[in-house]
Structure formats: C-alpha cells, structure tokens
Amino acid sequence: MDERLREAPCGFISIDRNGYMMEINKTFLEWMGCKQEDLVGKHFESLLTTGNKLIFHSYFYPNINLHGYVEELFINLRNQNGESVPYLMNARRLEQGSIEMIDCILVQMKKRIDYELELRTTKKQMEEAYIKKDLAFAKLEQIYLEIEKKQIELMEINSGLVEISNTDKLTGIPNRRFFQEKLEEQIEWYRKEQKTFSLLIIDIDHFKKVNDTYGHQIGDIVLVKLAIILKNQARPEDIPARFGGEEFTIILPNTDVEEAIAIAQNLNQKVEIAEWKETGSLTISIGAATFTKKDTEESIMKNADQALYASKEMGRNRATHFRELS
C-alpha cells in the first residue's frame, strides 16, 4: 500500500468480491483499535451490527453490483471494544487483471456528536448566566449568539445526515431504512389503537431483461419513473419507499384488505398505461398483506412476499393479497 494512503486522514479498506478485507490502512486500524492481523482476511460484516448488516445487504451490494460504486452510505461499525462508531462510506469496484476488488473510503461522523456536546455545554452556561444576569448581561448576550450559531450548524449537519440515511439516492423517495422505521411505528400504533394497516411489495416484471437489453442507465431511468408514479398515486398518509433493486414497498395506514387490493390493482393499471418511451412498455407485480393481531414485522413482510411470488407465478402484471392464498 502507498505510504500516503496508509497514513491518509481517512479510513481505507480494500475488500474482495466476497466481502473479505484484504488491505486496511493505518488510520482505520487506529480508529478501530485493531491490528492488521485482527481484520485482514476477516469478512467486513464482522464489523457490523445486525441492523447494519440488513442495510449493507439492501443498499451496498445492490449498488456495487449494479453501478460499480456506492456514495454516502451512513453506517455504524463496531470497534475493538464493541462500541458503535458512525461512519460515512464511499466505495468503488475495480478490476486488477483477473482480480475484482472493492475499495472503500470511510470518514468518521464525530463532528455531529461534538456539536451536540458543545451545544449542551453552552446552554448550561446560559442557564448559569441567567441566574446572575444583572452582573453578567454582556456575557449572556455573547453566549446567546454562540447558541444561535451552533444551533444553525447542528441543524445543517442533522439535515444532511437525515437526508443521507433516509432517502434513496437514485429515486429520491424514502429508502429501506426509513421504511423499516415507519413499519415499526405502524405496528406499535396498531398495538395501541388497533388501527388496521396494509403493506404492498412491488416488483418490476422482467427488470433483468430491461437492463440486459437497454443497459443499466435505462434501467435507472425506469426505476426513477416508477418511483414518481408510486409517489403521485400515493395518498397523503401512504409511505412509498424503495426496498432495494427493482423492489418497492408502500405502507398503507388505515387500510383493510379490500382497500389494499383496490389500491394495488389501480397501481397495476397506472403503470401499464403509463408512457415508457425507453422500453416500450412496463408492468409490475404486487403482493399485499394486511396486519393482524397475530402478525409481527417479519410475518407481514413474509406474507406480502409470498403474495408477490403468487402474482409472478400467475402471469405477472397483477396484484395478489395474502388472504387469497389461504
């Protein structure tokens, strides 16, 4: 490894196509509190928590395989002490002869935490100054200005982080991370208020053929246009998201079985009659499921996925509710 890269002010990891770490620079080892022998030859996922493994599989691998790169992936890695450390990752796939590698650059996200600590400290100073405001009015004005400045800086940082972590970079709609958070909220709301909701899983029919025939650039355009249709057709309370690859999801609050079927069938029709200049035509298959008191987050996803599989098996371009399979 080049000496400048080894000492670079950012983390560098080179992994093979199967996810095993082959090269690691000194900076990242120091951040993680590890030695070369602790990480080289180990799988990258050994650094991830269970939740982050899911994000890695749904975002990192699909984008590396489809585009050859990943930009601004917000992820947490466990250091040698088992602590969760936030990082921003960029990665690019490259080939050296017959060997395919993935080079990853990681930047620590400690700045946000530092700003929060500074803000809390400044607020405490402000409270103390109020007690002695007659004697410290000038100091209070200065502290107040500092608070305003740091609040603006913190809001800018938080806004950027939320956008990175919750938005699908290609389509501009919410990503899988955001979808899972909202699904958990819907389930919690159901447990408290018995508010029925449904879930749709949507898959583009023959999307591999689109990529193989027209190329990945056209495939990306198709994904963006479908996301726009789903967003435009969604009700104000609905939550459309890109689940990964050519799969999308929509959470339908306050929606029973019949309503979910009607909404899904309407989406089938809207997509089929839409103008697809790039491919000539396009259809989708949909699996639907409605949450019941017996369900969990895993079971409703499984039920909708089984219904989607049934739609595919029955000829595609159709919607199937899990209830129809019983």
C-alpha positions as CSV (number, residue, x, y, z in Angstrom):
1,M,0.0,0.0,0.0
2,D,1.2,3.5,-0.9
3,E,2.6,5.3,2.2
4,R,0.4,8.3,1.7
5,L,-2.7,6.1,1.5
6,R,-1.6,4.2,4.6
7,E,-1.3,7.5,6.6
8,A,-4.3,9.3,4.9
9,P,-6.7,11.2,7.1
10,C,-9.5,8.8,6.3
11,G,-10.1,5.1,6.6
12,F,-9.3,2.9,3.7
13,I,-10.3,-0.8,3.2
14,S,-10.0,-3.0,0.2
15,I,-12.3,-6.0,0.1
16,D,-12.7,-8.8,-2.4
17,R,-15.9,-9.5,-4.2
18,N,-17.0,-11.8,-1.4
19,G,-16.6,-9.2,1.3
20,Y,-13.3,-10.2,2.9
21,M,-10.9,-7.5,3.9
22,M,-7.6,-7.7,2.1
23,E,-6.0,-4.3,2.7
24,I,-6.5,-1.8,5.6
25,N,-4.7,1.5,6.1
26,K,-3.1,2.6,9.4
27,T,-5.7,5.3,10.0
28,F,-8.7,3.0,10.1
29,L,-6.8,0.5,12.3
30,E,-6.1,3.2,14.8
31,W,-9.7,4.4,14.8
32,M,-11.0,0.8,15.4
33,G,-8.3,0.0,17.9
34,C,-7.2,-3.0,15.9
35,K,-4.1,-4.5,14.3
36,Q,-3.7,-5.8,10.8
37,E,-4.0,-9.4,11.9
38,D,-7.3,-8.6,13.7
39,L,-9.0,-7.7,10.5
40,V,-7.2,-8.8,7.3
41,G,-8.8,-11.9,6.0
42,K,-12.0,-11.3,8.1
43,H,-15.4,-10.6,6.5
44,F,-16.4,-6.9,6.5
45,E,-19.7,-7.8,8.0
46,S,-17.9,-8.9,11.2
47,L,-17.7,-5.2,12.0
48,L,-21.5,-4.6,11.5
49,T,-24.4,-4.9,13.9
50,T,-27.4,-7.0,12.9
51,G,-29.3,-3.9,11.8
52,N,-26.5,-2.5,9.8
53,K,-26.0,-5.9,8.0
54,L,-29.5,-5.5,6.7
55,I,-28.7,-2.0,5.4
56,F,-25.5,-3.3,3.9
57,H,-27.3,-6.1,2.0
58,S,-30.1,-4.0,0.8
59,Y,-28.0,-0.9,-0.3
60,F,-24.3,-1.6,-0.6
61,Y,-24.3,-4.9,-2.5
62,P,-27.1,-3.9,-5.0
63,N,-25.4,-0.6,-5.8
64,I,-21.9,-2.1,-6.1
65,N,-23.2,-4.8,-8.4
66,L,-25.4,-2.6,-10.4
67,H,-23.4,0.7,-10.7
68,G,-19.9,-0.3,-9.5
69,Y,-19.9,2.3,-6.8
70,V,-21.6,3.4,-3.5
71,E,-21.8,7.0,-2.4
72,E,-22.5,8.5,1.1
73,L,-23.6,5.3,2.9
74,F,-24.2,6.2,6.6
75,I,-23.3,3.1,8.6
76,N,-22.1,2.1,12.1
77,L,-19.1,-0.1,12.7
78,R,-18.1,-1.9,16.0
79,N,-14.6,-1.1,17.2
80,Q,-12.3,-3.4,19.2
81,N,-14.2,-2.5,22.4
82,G,-17.6,-3.3,20.9
83,E,-18.6,0.3,20.6
84,S,-20.7,1.5,17.7
85,V,-18.9,4.2,15.7
86,P,-20.7,6.2,12.9
87,Y,-19.0,6.4,9.5
88,L,-19.8,7.8,6.1
89,M,-18.7,5.3,3.4
90,N,-17.9,5.7,-0.3
91,A,-16.9,2.6,-2.3
92,R,-15.9,1.7,-5.9
93,R,-15.5,-1.6,-7.6
94,L,-12.4,-2.1,-9.8
95,E,-10.6,-4.9,-11.6
96,Q,-6.8,-5.6,-11.5
97,G,-6.2,-8.2,-14.1
98,S,-8.5,-11.1,-13.2
99,I,-9.0,-9.9,-9.6
100,E,-12.0,-7.9,-8.7
101,M,-11.7,-5.6,-5.6
102,I,-13.9,-3.0,-3.9
103,D,-12.0,0.0,-2.4
104,C,-13.8,1.7,0.4
105,I,-13.2,5.1,2.0
106,L,-14.6,5.8,5.5
107,V,-14.9,9.1,7.3
108,Q,-15.8,9.3,11.0
109,M,-19.0,11.3,11.8
110,K,-17.9,12.5,15.2
111,K,-18.4,16.2,14.3
112,R,-22.1,15.9,14.8
113,I,-21.6,14.5,18.3
114,D,-19.1,17.2,19.1
115,Y,-21.5,19.9,18.1
116,E,-24.2,18.4,20.3
117,L,-21.8,18.3,23.3
118,E,-20.8,21.9,22.6
119,L,-24.4,23.0,22.4
120,R,-25.3,21.3,25.8
121,T,-22.3,23.0,27.4
122,T,-23.2,26.4,26.0
123,K,-26.9,26.0,27.2
124,K,-25.7,25.2,30.7
125,Q,-23.5,28.3,30.7
126,M,-26.5,30.3,29.6
127,E,-28.7,29.0,32.5
128,E,-26.0,29.9,34.9
129,A,-25.7,33.4,33.4
130,Y,-29.4,34.0,33.7
131,I,-29.1,33.5,37.5
132,K,-26.6,36.3,37.6
133,K,-27.9,38.2,34.7
134,D,-27.5,41.6,36.4
135,L,-23.8,41.0,36.7
136,A,-23.3,39.0,33.5
137,F,-25.6,40.6,30.9
138,A,-22.8,41.2,28.5
139,K,-21.6,37.6,28.8
140,L,-25.1,36.4,28.3
141,E,-25.5,38.2,25.0
142,Q,-22.3,36.6,23.8
143,I,-23.4,33.1,24.8
144,Y,-26.8,33.6,23.2
145,L,-25.1,34.4,19.9
146,E,-22.9,31.4,20.2
147,I,-26.0,29.2,20.9
148,E,-27.7,30.5,17.8
149,K,-24.7,29.9,15.7
150,K,-24.2,26.3,17.0
151,Q,-27.9,25.5,16.6
152,I,-27.8,26.6,12.9
153,E,-24.7,24.5,12.4
154,L,-26.2,21.5,14.2
155,M,-29.4,21.8,12.1
156,E,-27.4,21.8,8.9
157,I,-25.5,18.7,10.0
158,N,-28.6,16.9,11.1
159,S,-30.5,17.8,7.9
160,G,-27.7,16.4,5.8
161,L,-27.5,13.2,7.8
162,V,-31.2,12.6,7.8
163,E,-31.3,13.0,4.0
164,I,-28.4,10.7,3.5
165,S,-29.7,8.0,5.8
166,N,-33.4,8.1,4.9
167,T,-33.5,8.9,1.2
168,D,-32.8,6.6,-1.8
169,K,-30.1,8.4,-3.7
170,L,-31.3,7.3,-7.2
171,T,-35.1,7.7,-7.0
172,G,-35.4,10.4,-4.3
173,I,-38.1,8.6,-2.4
174,P,-37.5,7.0,1.1
175,N,-35.2,4.1,1.4
176,R,-35.3,0.8,3.2
177,R,-34.0,2.2,6.4
178,F,-36.9,4.8,6.5
179,F,-39.4,2.1,5.5
180,Q,-38.4,-0.2,8.4
181,E,-38.7,2.7,10.9
182,K,-42.2,3.5,9.7
183,L,-43.3,-0.1,9.6
184,E,-42.2,-0.4,13.3
185,E,-44.2,2.7,14.1
186,Q,-47.3,1.4,12.3
187,I,-47.1,-1.9,14.3
188,E,-46.7,0.0,17.5
189,W,-49.7,2.2,16.6
190,Y,-51.7,-1.0,15.8
191,R,-50.9,-2.5,19.2
192,K,-52.1,0.7,21.0
193,E,-55.1,1.8,18.9
194,Q,-56.0,-1.3,16.7
195,K,-55.6,0.8,13.6
196,T,-55.6,-1.6,10.6
197,F,-52.9,-1.1,8.0
198,S,-51.7,-2.9,4.9
199,L,-48.4,-3.4,3.1
200,L,-47.6,-3.7,-0.6
201,I,-44.4,-5.2,-2.1
202,I,-44.0,-4.2,-5.7
203,D,-41.6,-5.8,-8.2
204,I,-40.9,-4.7,-11.8
205,D,-41.7,-7.5,-14.2
206,H,-38.7,-8.8,-16.2
207,F,-36.4,-6.0,-15.0
208,K,-33.3,-8.0,-15.6
209,K,-34.3,-8.1,-19.3
210,V,-34.6,-4.3,-19.3
211,N,-31.0,-4.0,-18.0
212,D,-29.7,-6.7,-20.4
213,T,-31.5,-5.2,-23.4
214,Y,-31.3,-1.5,-22.9
215,G,-28.4,-1.1,-20.3
216,H,-28.3,-0.1,-16.7
217,Q,-28.7,3.6,-17.4
218,I,-32.1,3.0,-18.9
219,G,-32.8,0.6,-16.0
220,D,-32.1,3.5,-13.6
221,I,-34.5,5.8,-15.6
222,V,-37.2,3.2,-15.3
223,L,-36.7,3.0,-11.6
224,V,-37.0,6.7,-11.2
225,K,-40.1,6.9,-13.4
226,L,-41.8,4.1,-11.4
227,A,-40.9,5.9,-8.1
228,I,-42.6,9.0,-9.4
229,I,-45.8,7.1,-10.4
230,L,-45.9,5.4,-6.9
231,K,-45.4,8.8,-5.2
232,N,-48.0,10.5,-7.3
233,Q,-50.6,7.8,-6.7
234,A,-50.0,7.5,-3.0
235,R,-52.4,9.1,-0.6
236,P,-51.0,11.8,1.8
237,E,-50.7,9.3,4.6
238,D,-49.2,6.5,2.5
239,I,-45.4,5.7,2.7
240,P,-43.8,4.6,-0.6
241,A,-40.2,3.5,-0.4
242,R,-37.5,1.8,-2.5
243,F,-36.9,-1.5,-0.8
244,G,-33.8,-2.5,-2.9
245,G,-33.0,-3.2,-6.6
246,E,-36.3,-3.2,-8.5
247,E,-38.4,-3.8,-5.4
248,F,-40.6,-1.0,-3.9
249,T,-42.9,-1.0,-0.9
250,I,-45.9,1.1,0.2
251,I,-47.2,1.2,3.8
252,L,-51.0,1.9,3.7
253,P,-52.2,3.3,7.0
254,N,-55.9,2.8,7.9
255,T,-56.3,0.4,5.0
256,D,-58.1,-3.0,5.2
257,V,-57.9,-6.0,2.8
258,E,-60.4,-4.8,0.2
259,E,-59.0,-1.3,0.1
260,A,-55.4,-2.7,-0.2
261,I,-56.5,-4.8,-3.2
262,A,-58.2,-1.9,-4.9
263,I,-55.1,0.3,-4.4
264,A,-52.8,-2.4,-5.7
265,Q,-54.9,-3.1,-8.8
266,N,-55.1,0.6,-9.5
267,L,-51.3,0.8,-9.4
268,N,-51.1,-2.2,-11.9
269,Q,-53.3,-0.2,-14.3
270,K,-51.5,3.1,-13.9
271,V,-48.1,1.6,-14.5
272,E,-49.3,-0.4,-17.5
273,I,-50.9,2.6,-19.3
274,A,-48.0,5.0,-18.5
275,E,-45.7,6.1,-21.3
276,W,-42.5,4.1,-21.3
277,K,-40.5,5.6,-24.2
278,E,-37.3,3.8,-23.1
279,T,-38.7,0.3,-23.1
280,G,-41.9,0.4,-25.0
281,S,-43.9,-1.0,-22.1
282,L,-43.6,-1.9,-18.4
283,T,-45.7,-3.8,-15.8
284,I,-45.4,-4.6,-12.2
285,S,-46.4,-7.5,-9.9
286,I,-47.7,-6.7,-6.4
287,G,-48.0,-8.7,-3.2
288,A,-50.3,-7.3,-0.5
289,A,-50.8,-8.2,3.2
290,T,-52.9,-6.7,6.0
291,F,-51.6,-6.7,9.5
292,T,-53.5,-8.7,12.1
293,K,-53.0,-9.3,15.9
294,K,-51.1,-12.5,15.1
295,D,-48.6,-10.7,12.9
296,T,-45.1,-9.4,13.5
297,E,-42.8,-7.2,11.4
298,E,-41.3,-10.4,10.0
299,S,-44.6,-12.2,9.3
300,I,-46.3,-9.3,7.4
301,M,-43.2,-9.0,5.2
302,K,-43.2,-12.7,4.6
303,N,-46.9,-12.7,3.8
304,A,-46.6,-9.9,1.3
305,D,-43.6,-11.5,-0.3
306,Q,-45.5,-14.8,-0.7
307,A,-48.4,-12.9,-2.3
308,L,-45.9,-11.2,-4.7
309,Y,-44.5,-14.6,-5.6
310,A,-48.0,-15.8,-6.4
311,S,-48.6,-12.8,-8.7
312,K,-45.4,-13.7,-10.6
313,E,-46.4,-17.3,-10.8
314,M,-49.9,-16.4,-12.1
315,G,-48.6,-14.5,-15.1
316,R,-47.3,-11.1,-13.6
317,N,-48.9,-7.7,-14.1
318,R,-51.3,-8.4,-11.3
319,A,-51.9,-7.9,-7.6
320,T,-52.4,-10.7,-5.1
321,H,-53.4,-10.4,-1.4
322,F,-52.1,-12.9,1.1
323,R,-55.7,-13.7,2.1
324,E,-56.2,-15.2,-1.4
325,L,-53.6,-17.8,-0.8
326,S,-55.3,-19.4,2.2
